[in-house]
Amino acid sequence: MPAYDYRCKACAQVFEVFYRSPGAAQRAGAPACPHCGGTDTVKLVSRIAPAVSGGGAQRPSVDAGAAAAGEPTYTPRSQIDSWRQNK
């Protein structure tokens, strides 16, 4: 399940959106900001996930980086919950 990071141009909020497939992300277009509702959002360049022992990978959290920089953060729990209901 791909995840993409976006930044709202209106409020500078960084947020993450999960999609069922890369094709679903392309069809959906840029999402609205969950913080202010702004529709002028830009997709950020994804960070590289470092390999870890056991063959898995860990994706660095954009929220952790934003928090360290003093920026506001957002956890898309409502989006994840809605996907669980739609299974």
N, C-alpha and C positions, 0 to 999 in steps of 0.2 A: 504494500500500500504506500504509494509515494506521498511525501509531505513536501510542501513548498512554503517558503517564508516570503512574506509580503510586508511592505511598509506603506502606511497611509501618508499621502502627501499633505493632508490637512492637519493631522495631529501628531505625525511622526511616530505613531504606535507601530511596533513590529509584532506581527502575529503569524501563526502557522496554520495552514489549512491542509487537511488530509483528503486524498482522493482515492477512489477504488482502483483507478488505473491512470497511466499517463494520458491516455486518450480522453478520459473523463475530465482531466484537468484542462486540456486544450479546449474541449467543448464548452466548459463552464466559463472560461474567460477570467478576468481579474475579479476577485471577490470584493464585497463591501467590507469596510473596517468594522470589526465587532465592537470597537471602543466608541467611535463617534458616528458610525453609519456612513461615513464618506465613501464615495464610489471611485475616487481617484487614487488607486493603489498601484504599486509597482512591485513586480516579482524581484526578489533579491537573488544574488548568486548563491547557490547552495554551498555549504561547507563540505569538505571531504570527510567521509567517515573513516577513521583509522581502524585497521584490522586489530583484533584482539585474539588472545589464545582461545582455541575451541572453534575457530572458523567463523565466529560471529563478528558483527561490527557494531560499534556504538556511534551514534550520530551526536556530535556536540550540540548541546541545547542552545538555541539562539536566545532563549530566555535568560540563561545563565550569563551569557555575554552582555546582554542588554542590562541586566541587573547590576553587573560589575561596572558598567559605564554610567549608571544612574538613570537609565532610561526606563520608562514604564514597560511592563510586560503583560502578556495575556496568555492564559491557558485555555485552549479550546475544549474544555470539558463538555459543554453543551453539545458541541458538534459530535464528539465521540459517543456521547450517550444516545444521540439521535440515530447514529449508524447502528448501534447495538440493537435498538428497537426495530430497525428496518431489515434485519437479517432474515 
